[in-house]
Amino acid sequence: MLAGFIVALSLGFGGLTAGVAAAQPVAGRDDALRTAETMDIDVLTARAQAGDAEAQLRLADNFFSGNGVDQNYGKALAWYEKAALQGNVVAQTELGVLYGKGLGVAVDYDKALRWTRMAADKGYAGAQYNLGVAYDYGMGVTPDVAMAFAWYLKAAEQGYGVAQFNVGTMYESGEGVEQSNPQAFTWYARAADQAYAPAQYNLGVLYLEGKGVEVDTTRGLALVEAAAKQGFALAQDRLAGAYYAGLGVPVDKVKAYAWALLAAYGGDRDAERLLAQMDADEDLNEAQYAQASRLTETLLAPLM
């Protein structure tokens, strides 16, 4: 289980036939949403002080992310609360995250859940997802995977990508809902359509293993590669294994080494072991090591 409220989950890794990516939580909106719009801070503060809930939300976002002001979680919390008290569901959700993670305030799961549920009950997908996380991992509530699934599904049906992914993982594992590979395929596909890397990877695995869909190695590897190119280490490791063993592609030790380097850079222990094995077996000559290094740099550049 996780030690905090709505934090990034470490993924389990497999070997040459690595398993699926696990269901995972996120931490509120990403900073791109918090900083998408800018306004003179004095004007924004004046509007917020006058009681404009949207201005209060945006000012809180600025303090959260340090956009135009010094980052200050305490001030972010204060302004989120003002907007939340006016019924702003985004502010209510963000306030739940701050209380849950102890940012600018002591961790308080009761308050985190109260604000999160308030927004979730109004139909806000982000809050519905976060409430699912709380039930999934027993954060301030008794763990209840069926309830977690129900809240994930509410968010997923509104197009919330990570919720769609988690619904897929629960259908695949039969956790909180009756096991169904076809349903897992459906929900992974919806999240993958939003370029969500873990979903692309898991969908690719379904194609490769013929779960919920006919085997399609070409399509499966294309999805795995799409996830790998986004920096998803589990997918990078799977590609390395495929090129090393010739699983669906011609054996290519240079590509195997390059993808393994990227996966190892992302912390994948199986990739580290593959690299050590290839070094010990002297699979590459000096020229091929140079090729692998150049390919790694090419693949890594878009991620930097």
C-alpha positions as CSV (number, residue, x, y, z in Angstrom):
1,M,0.0,0.0,0.0
2,L,1.0,3.6,-0.4
3,A,2.3,5.8,2.4
4,G,0.7,9.0,1.2
5,F,-2.5,10.2,-0.4
6,I,-2.6,10.2,-4.2
7,V,1.1,9.7,-4.9
8,A,2.9,8.1,-7.7
9,L,2.9,4.3,-7.6
10,S,6.1,2.4,-8.3
11,L,5.5,-0.2,-11.0
12,G,6.4,-3.8,-10.9
13,F,8.7,-5.0,-13.7
14,G,9.0,-8.3,-15.4
15,G,11.6,-9.9,-17.5
16,L,11.7,-10.7,-21.3
17,T,7.9,-11.4,-21.0
18,A,7.2,-8.6,-18.6
19,G,3.7,-8.3,-17.1
20,V,1.2,-5.5,-17.2
21,A,1.6,-2.0,-15.6
22,A,-0.3,-1.7,-12.4
23,A,-3.2,0.6,-11.6
24,Q,-1.8,4.0,-10.5
25,P,-2.8,7.2,-8.8
26,V,-1.8,10.7,-9.7
27,A,-1.5,14.0,-7.8
28,G,-4.3,16.3,-8.8
29,R,-4.0,18.3,-12.0
30,D,-0.7,18.6,-13.7
31,D,1.2,21.8,-13.7
32,A,0.4,22.6,-17.3
33,L,-3.2,23.1,-16.3
34,R,-2.3,25.2,-13.3
35,T,-0.1,27.5,-15.3
36,A,-1.9,27.5,-18.7
37,E,-3.1,31.1,-18.2
38,T,-1.3,34.0,-16.6
39,M,-2.5,37.3,-15.3
40,D,-0.9,40.2,-13.6
41,I,-0.5,39.0,-10.0
42,D,-1.8,42.3,-8.5
43,V,-4.9,42.2,-10.7
44,L,-5.5,38.5,-9.9
45,T,-5.1,39.2,-6.2
46,A,-7.5,42.1,-6.2
47,R,-10.1,39.9,-7.9
48,A,-9.5,37.1,-5.5
49,Q,-9.8,39.4,-2.5
50,A,-13.1,40.7,-4.0
51,G,-14.5,37.2,-3.8
52,D,-14.1,36.0,-7.4
53,A,-13.9,32.2,-7.0
54,E,-12.2,31.6,-10.3
55,A,-9.5,34.2,-9.5
56,Q,-9.1,32.6,-6.1
57,L,-8.5,29.2,-7.8
58,R,-6.0,30.7,-10.2
59,L,-4.2,32.5,-7.5
60,A,-4.0,29.3,-5.5
61,D,-2.6,27.5,-8.6
62,N,0.1,30.2,-8.9
63,F,1.1,29.7,-5.3
64,F,1.1,25.9,-5.7
65,S,3.3,25.9,-8.8
66,G,5.3,29.1,-8.1
67,N,4.0,30.7,-11.3
68,G,4.7,34.5,-11.0
69,V,5.1,34.2,-7.2
70,D,7.3,32.3,-4.7
71,Q,5.9,28.8,-4.3
72,N,3.9,28.6,-1.0
73,Y,1.7,25.6,-0.3
74,G,0.2,27.4,2.8
75,K,-1.0,30.3,0.7
76,A,-2.2,27.9,-2.0
77,L,-4.3,26.0,0.5
78,A,-5.8,29.2,1.9
79,W,-6.9,30.4,-1.5
80,Y,-8.1,27.0,-2.6
81,E,-10.2,26.9,0.6
82,K,-11.8,30.3,-0.2
83,A,-12.8,29.1,-3.7
84,A,-13.9,25.7,-2.4
85,L,-16.2,27.2,0.1
86,Q,-17.9,28.9,-2.8
87,G,-18.5,25.5,-4.4
88,N,-15.7,25.4,-6.9
89,V,-15.2,21.7,-7.5
90,V,-11.6,22.1,-8.9
91,A,-10.6,23.9,-5.7
92,Q,-12.3,21.4,-3.6
93,T,-10.4,18.6,-5.3
94,E,-7.1,20.4,-5.0
95,L,-7.8,21.1,-1.3
96,G,-8.3,17.4,-0.8
97,V,-4.9,16.7,-2.4
98,L,-3.1,19.2,-0.2
99,Y,-4.7,17.8,3.0
100,G,-4.1,14.3,1.9
101,K,-0.4,14.8,1.0
102,G,0.3,17.3,3.8
103,L,1.3,20.2,1.6
104,G,1.1,23.4,3.5
105,V,-0.7,21.7,6.3
106,A,-0.5,18.6,8.4
107,V,-1.9,15.4,6.8
108,D,-5.6,15.1,7.6
109,Y,-7.3,12.3,5.7
110,D,-10.7,13.3,7.2
111,K,-10.6,16.7,5.6
112,A,-9.0,15.3,2.4
113,L,-11.9,12.9,2.0
114,R,-14.5,15.4,2.9
115,W,-13.4,17.9,0.3
116,T,-12.8,15.2,-2.3
117,R,-16.2,13.6,-1.8
118,M,-17.9,17.0,-2.0
119,A,-16.5,17.5,-5.5
120,A,-17.0,13.9,-6.5
121,D,-20.6,14.0,-5.5
122,K,-21.0,16.9,-7.9
123,G,-19.7,14.8,-10.8
124,Y,-16.2,16.2,-11.0
125,A,-14.1,13.4,-12.7
126,G,-10.8,14.3,-11.0
127,A,-12.4,14.0,-7.6
128,Q,-14.1,10.8,-8.5
129,Y,-10.8,9.4,-9.5
130,N,-9.1,10.5,-6.3
131,L,-11.9,9.1,-4.2
132,G,-11.4,5.8,-6.0
133,V,-7.7,5.9,-5.1
134,A,-8.6,6.5,-1.4
135,Y,-10.8,3.3,-1.4
136,D,-8.3,1.4,-3.4
137,Y,-5.4,2.0,-1.0
138,G,-7.3,2.5,2.3
139,M,-6.4,6.1,2.7
140,G,-8.6,7.4,5.4
141,V,-11.2,4.7,4.7
142,T,-11.4,1.0,5.0
143,P,-10.0,-0.5,1.8
144,D,-12.9,-1.5,-0.6
145,V,-11.8,-2.4,-4.1
146,A,-15.4,-2.7,-5.3
147,M,-16.1,0.9,-4.2
148,A,-12.8,2.0,-5.7
149,F,-13.8,0.4,-9.0
150,A,-17.2,2.2,-8.9
151,W,-15.5,5.6,-8.4
152,Y,-12.9,4.9,-11.1
153,L,-15.7,4.0,-13.5
154,K,-17.5,7.2,-12.9
155,A,-14.4,9.2,-13.8
156,A,-13.6,6.8,-16.7
157,E,-17.0,7.3,-18.2
158,Q,-16.2,11.0,-18.4
159,G,-13.1,10.4,-20.4
160,Y,-10.5,10.6,-17.5
161,G,-7.6,8.7,-19.0
162,V,-5.9,7.4,-15.9
163,A,-9.2,6.3,-14.5
164,Q,-9.9,4.4,-17.8
165,F,-6.6,2.7,-17.3
166,N,-7.3,1.7,-13.7
167,V,-10.7,0.3,-14.8
168,G,-8.9,-1.7,-17.4
169,T,-6.4,-3.1,-14.9
170,M,-9.2,-4.1,-12.5
171,Y,-11.1,-5.9,-15.3
172,E,-7.9,-7.7,-16.3
173,S,-7.1,-8.8,-12.7
174,G,-10.7,-9.3,-11.6
175,E,-10.1,-7.0,-8.7
176,G,-13.3,-5.3,-7.5
177,V,-15.2,-6.5,-10.6
178,E,-15.7,-9.7,-12.5
179,Q,-12.6,-10.5,-14.6
180,S,-13.1,-9.7,-18.3
181,N,-10.2,-9.4,-20.8
182,P,-12.6,-7.9,-23.5
183,Q,-13.6,-5.2,-21.0
184,A,-9.9,-4.6,-20.1
185,F,-9.2,-4.2,-23.8
186,T,-12.0,-1.7,-24.2
187,W,-10.8,0.5,-21.4
188,Y,-7.1,0.3,-22.2
189,A,-8.0,1.3,-25.7
190,R,-9.8,4.4,-24.6
191,A,-6.9,5.5,-22.4
192,A,-4.4,4.6,-25.1
193,D,-6.3,6.8,-27.5
194,Q,-5.3,9.7,-25.2
195,A,-1.7,8.6,-25.5
196,Y,-1.5,7.4,-21.9
197,A,1.7,5.4,-21.9
198,P,0.8,2.7,-19.3
199,A,-2.4,2.0,-21.2
200,Q,-0.6,1.8,-24.6
201,Y,1.7,-0.7,-23.0
202,N,-1.0,-2.9,-21.4
203,L,-3.0,-2.8,-24.6
204,G,0.0,-3.9,-26.5
205,V,0.5,-6.8,-24.2
206,L,-3.1,-7.9,-24.8
207,Y,-2.5,-7.9,-28.5
208,L,0.8,-9.8,-28.0
209,E,-0.8,-12.4,-25.8
210,G,-4.2,-12.6,-27.4
211,K,-6.1,-11.6,-24.3
212,G,-9.5,-10.2,-25.2
213,V,-8.5,-9.8,-28.8
214,E,-6.9,-11.9,-31.5
215,V,-3.1,-12.0,-31.4
216,D,-1.6,-9.2,-33.5
217,T,2.1,-9.0,-32.9
218,T,2.6,-6.0,-35.2
219,R,0.0,-3.9,-33.5
220,G,1.1,-5.1,-30.1
221,L,4.7,-4.1,-30.6
222,A,3.7,-0.8,-32.1
223,L,1.8,0.1,-29.0
224,V,4.6,-1.1,-26.7
225,E,7.0,1.1,-28.7
226,A,4.7,4.1,-28.5
227,A,4.8,3.8,-24.7
228,A,8.5,3.2,-24.7
229,K,9.1,6.4,-26.7
230,Q,7.2,8.3,-24.0
231,G,9.8,7.0,-21.5
232,F,7.8,4.2,-20.0
233,A,10.5,1.9,-18.7
234,L,8.4,-1.3,-18.6
235,A,7.7,-0.9,-22.3
236,Q,11.4,-0.1,-23.0
237,D,12.4,-3.3,-21.2
238,R,9.8,-5.3,-23.2
239,L,11.2,-4.0,-26.4
240,A,14.7,-4.8,-25.4
241,G,13.7,-8.3,-24.6
242,A,11.9,-8.6,-28.0
243,Y,14.9,-7.5,-30.0
244,Y,17.3,-9.6,-27.9
245,A,15.3,-12.8,-28.3
246,G,13.7,-12.1,-31.7
247,L,10.1,-12.1,-30.3
248,G,8.0,-10.7,-33.1
249,V,10.9,-8.9,-34.6
250,P,14.3,-9.9,-36.1
251,V,17.1,-10.3,-33.5
252,D,18.9,-6.9,-33.3
253,K,21.4,-6.8,-30.4
254,V,22.1,-3.1,-31.0
255,K,18.4,-2.1,-30.6
256,A,18.1,-4.5,-27.7
257,Y,21.1,-2.8,-25.9
258,A,19.8,0.7,-26.7
259,W,16.3,0.0,-25.3
260,A,17.7,-1.8,-22.3
261,L,20.0,1.2,-21.6
262,L,16.9,3.5,-21.6
263,A,14.9,1.2,-19.4
264,A,17.8,0.9,-16.9
265,Y,18.1,4.7,-16.9
266,G,14.5,4.6,-15.8
267,G,15.3,2.2,-12.9
268,D,14.3,-1.1,-14.5
269,R,16.3,-3.8,-12.8
270,D,15.5,-6.5,-15.4
271,A,17.0,-4.2,-18.1
272,E,20.1,-3.8,-15.9
273,R,20.4,-7.6,-15.8
274,L,20.0,-7.9,-19.6
275,L,22.8,-5.3,-20.1
276,A,25.1,-7.2,-17.7
277,Q,24.3,-10.5,-19.6
278,M,25.0,-8.9,-23.0
279,D,28.2,-7.4,-21.7
280,A,29.3,-10.8,-20.2
281,D,28.4,-12.6,-23.4
282,E,30.2,-10.0,-25.5
283,D,27.1,-9.7,-27.8
284,L,28.3,-6.4,-29.2
285,N,31.6,-5.4,-30.7
286,E,33.1,-1.9,-30.3
287,A,31.3,-0.5,-33.4
288,Q,28.0,-1.9,-32.3
289,Y,28.4,-0.4,-28.8
290,A,28.9,2.9,-30.5
291,Q,25.8,2.4,-32.6
292,A,23.7,1.5,-29.5
293,S,25.0,4.6,-27.7
294,R,24.0,6.9,-30.6
295,L,20.6,5.2,-30.9
296,T,20.1,5.7,-27.1
297,E,20.9,9.4,-27.4
298,T,18.4,9.7,-30.3
299,L,15.6,8.0,-28.4
300,L,16.3,9.9,-25.2
301,A,16.5,13.4,-26.8
302,P,12.7,13.9,-27.0
303,L,12.3,12.9,-23.4
304,M,14.7,15.5,-22.0
